[in-house]
Amino acid sequence: MKRYLISIVAILVVSGLAWVSFGQAEGPAGGRSDRAAGKRGNRAMYRERQQQAISAIEQQLAKMKSAMESFSAGPRSGQNLSDEERTKLRAKFREERLQSIAIIEEQLAKLKGRRGLQAEHEESISELNAIRESAIKEKATQTASTIEKLITQKKKAFEERMQKLGLPERPSRRGN
């Protein structure tokens, strides 16, 4: 189980990095070259944030790996521990692992960047809007109202998450 966890986390990190790499491969389109000079500073800050996120992920992976190694070595050397002490030790390692995973997930969100998170959010909201429209057609006003509340909650949670990650939401330019 622990081997799978490390493999899964490693795959998530690699896929996050690949996602970011593909996003960078798309350069500015024609007509945007005027803004390119102004964005160089933003790109440098973005790269720095990426490096910080990758470093944080690496630190958490190393922490998880060392904890798992010490835990696997622990029962052999700690056979003298009581059941209560073993339970406390397992709970401690479980809590540390969950904290590390939460930090890694947060860093992966930073690697996705504002655009990636915005796209995921918009997809989620559009699905809910489709369900709400269906409920309106069926004259299920309570269902439509409940879905509207859910949409509002999701939008608020998204804005809070963007602020927490230091990626303020910017208005979409698709209409311009």
Order of alpha helices (4+ residues) and beta strands (2+ residues): alpha-alpha-alpha-alpha
